[in-house]
């Protein structure tokens, strides 16, 4: 019978292997690997670096912002266990950063400030070639246990397999293409994180979590959603029937900014092909959702507005306490005394509405087809 640790490791490898599909996202895959290292290996943080076509290490994924910044320091200063691991092609550890190897004293000082007391680097190999490094950072000093080191090497091997999963093409060509795409995507993801942090008042880790949630909500690759967020709604308006994602607006709002929210949504909807009646109906639905978020979500809410193919979507979310089950069936018209349920009913008459509510807040997703036949009915 397998131990709980062995069972967790097996489940993780199944999860990771499930990501190796024809159109998988390299950056999201590497980020998942880094996070799973923390869960499985008992370390404080993990990161993955990959060599570019010129042989220079690039930071591709980190489980925390502290690890990300530390790895950027290693790359920029050419100092630290990861650098020596890459050049020596063997695992390198500093098990006690309070008494560091003389080669990387400055790295050790920065690592301690980040809460790390041991660092371990494992080479990511492609046959006899080292193509990257898996970095592990521990909160306590000491070497990796033998079983932990074995699991870390297995994860390093999974990293190499993930980078080369298109088996039909000669492996070096695939490696170059995948890494170039991943590096370009990483730049765009950092841009998108900055935009979300600024517009939503988040720190960088929370902005990245929100970006990943957007990707899951939209059913798109992380890099594609990041590109849409970074591009914004600045290129010429168009109706794109190919299904390309277009992020139109991201913002926080409160009672004082509801009128501005209506103006932003109305302008975006009109700019992308909605008729005047359609714009009025969609803005009304978004306003009702936003007003409910302000009323029941602690006074503030968040808007994500996007366009894909022939539909426009708005997600209105808050961090309130949620609402009771009767509200989850907005199709039934309430009496005039049920103000809140009447708002949900009105939204459901104008757009397709889905509701996700609980103790941590409520998210309303409104979907409205462009050139909708509903534009001829009277909801005002």
Secondary structure, DSSP 4 states (H G I P E B T S, - for coil): ---HHHHHHHHHHHHHHHT-STT--HHHHHHHHHHHHHHHH--SEEEEEEE-TTS-EEEEEESSHHHHHHHHHHHHHT-SHHHHHHHH-S-EEES-GGG--GGGHHHHHHHHHTT-SEEEEEEEEETTEEEEEEEEEESS-SPPPHHHHHHHHHHHHHHHHHHT--TTS-HHHHHHHHHHHHHHHHHHHHHHHHHHHHHHT--HHHHHHHHHHHHHHHT--HHHHHHHHHHTT-SPP---TT---EEEEEEEEEGGGHHHHHHHHHHHHHHTT--HHHHHHHHHHHHHHHHHHHHHTTTEEEEEEEEETTEEEEEEE--S----GGGG-TTSPPPTT-HHHHHHHHHHHHSEEEEEEETTEEEEEEEEETT-GGGGS---
